[in-house]
Amino acid sequence: MEEKLIAIRKKIKLARLEKEYSQDYMGSRLFISQIAYHNLENGKSNLKIDTLLRIATILEVDIRDFFVFEEVEMF
């Protein structure tokens, strides 16, 4: 289970980088600080499903894409 959560967070980061969005931008769109967003993306705080939905909307990706567990390149 932990591996899947790590993969979801990696996919979020990859999608954010592809859009060239900063963590500060994401935090502002989610009404949280850059540090709080960093903690979400890096597993230092819990990622709730409603937050994941909002992240998918901001990144303009289908939330289902986060749950396709194929080879995910690790940074």
SULUR-V666546 format. One record per run of one state. SS is the DSSP state (helix for helix, strand for strand, loop for the rest). FROM is the first residue (numbers start at 1). TO is the last residue. If there is no record, write none. Layout:
((SS;FROM;TO) (SS;FROM;TO))
This chain:
((loop;1;1) (helix;2;19) (loop;20;22) (helix;23;30) (loop;31;33) (helix;34;41) (loop;42;48) (helix;49;59) (loop;60;62) (helix;63;67) (loop;68;75))
